[in-house]
Amino acid sequence: KRQGLSYLVTEGQISRLGLADLFRDPHKARAWLSVYCRDDLRRQGAHGIVSGAVTDLSGILEEFAITEGGLALFFPPYSVGPYVDGEYTVIVPMVNLRPYLAAGFPTDVVPRQR
């Protein structure tokens, strides 16, 4: 299982980010993300999505990272398809998230490379 942590550093303060911390209305954003991810996973051929076995992703949107491409959401084996398919990843461009982001959240976030 992938495990990652995201942090935001502002004015010398470090805070750990959960997915809900990114959004003004986490429930509305989670519902929108569920639809966005479902559509993208369908295009990727995720069996659980294509077959209709998985219809609501809002409960499994926990593994994420903020990347140069946007918000990356990770779906581990068995979550949307068989183990043999491996992990699926959906990248949501930051521009698509702007209407949902919490006030003051920097939309030009680029992760620092180590």
N, C-alpha and C positions, 0 to 999 in steps of 0.2 A: 504494500500500500504506500502510495506517495504521501509524504507529509511535508508540508512547507509552511513557513510563517511569513507574513508580510508585515512590514513596519512602516510607519510614517514618521519622519523626523521634521519637526517644525519648531523654530525658535529654540533649538537646543533640547526640546522634549521628544522623547521616543515613545511612540504608542503602537501597540500591536493592533493590526487591523483584522477584523472579521468581515465577512461579506456584508453583513448588515450595516457596518460602519461606513461603507462607501455611499450609501443612499439616503436621500431625504425620507422616502417612504419605503422601507425595506420589503414590506409585503407586496406592494405594487411592483417594485423592481424585480423581486423574485418571480412573480407571475410572468412579467415580460421576459425575463431571462429564460424561464422554463420554455416558453413558446419559441424564442429565438434559438435556443440550444436544440430543442426537439427538431426544428426545421433543418438546422445545420447537420445534426446527427442523421437525419433521414437522407440528406444528400450524401453523407459519408457511407451510408449503407448499414448503419448500426441495426442489427437484427431485431433487438427488442423494440426499437422504435418503428421500423418498417413493418413488423408483424402486428403492431398494436398492443403488444404485451406491456409496454411501458408507455404511459400517456402523460404522466405528470412528473416533471423533473424537479419541482421546487423543493422537495425534501432531500435531494442529493446534490445540491449546489453548494458544497462545502469546500472542495479542494480547488484553490484558485491561486493565480499569481498575476501581478501587474507586470506586463511586458511592454517592449517597445511597440508591439502590434496592437496592444489593448489589454483587455481583461481575458486571461486564459483560464478556462474552466476545464478541469480534468475529471474524466469519468472512468474509474478503474474497471478492470475485468469484472464481469457479471452484472454491472450496474445497468448497462444498456445493450449488452450483447454477451455471447458466450466467451469463456475464458480465452479460447484460441484467437479471438479477435484482438485481444490485448486492450490497452487503454485507448480511449478516444479523447480528443482535445478539441474544444471549440474556442476560437478567438473572437471576442466581441470588440470591434474597433471602439476606441474611446469616444469618437464622435457620436456613435450610436447610444452611448451611455449618458451623454450630457444632460438630457432631460430628467434623468433619474438621480444624478449624483448629489450628494450632500452639499449644502452651501459651503463654499470655500475650498472644496476638494479640487486640487490641481489637476486639470485635464491634460496638461502637457507632461505628465509624469513619465519619466524614463528611468528605469531601474539602473542603479549603479552597478557596474560590472566589477567583479573582484579580480 
